[in-house]
Amino acid sequence: MAKVSRKLKKLIEQSKEHLDQDEEILHSVLGVYETKILGSESVRNGTFLATNKRLVFFAKKLGGFDLESFPYENISSFEASKGLMGHSISFFPAAIR
């Protein structure tokens, strides 16, 4: 079993208050999340969680937190790759019906 860093443990504990009561964390990893904030590209450091219900990215910041949630039923496909800068995961939304 892989050793979990103190930083990851702390972020996991902080993220639990934002999960549903019956939600279970299946896997977690420290990472960087690329998103758009107010139309500008932004990068956040935090933890990426796979729960029994959804994917969650949680990042602690001064005076608060960032949380983005992706229910599995809204995801149609994944891409995974590895390069010089590490591993990368991309996922894409399901078509709206």
Buried (B, 14 or more C-beta within 10 A) or exposed (E): EEEEEEEBEEBBEBBEEEBEEEBEBEEBEEBBBEEEEEEEEEEBEBBBBBBEBBBBBBBBEEEEBBBBBEEEEBBEEEEEEEEEEEEEEEBEEEEEE
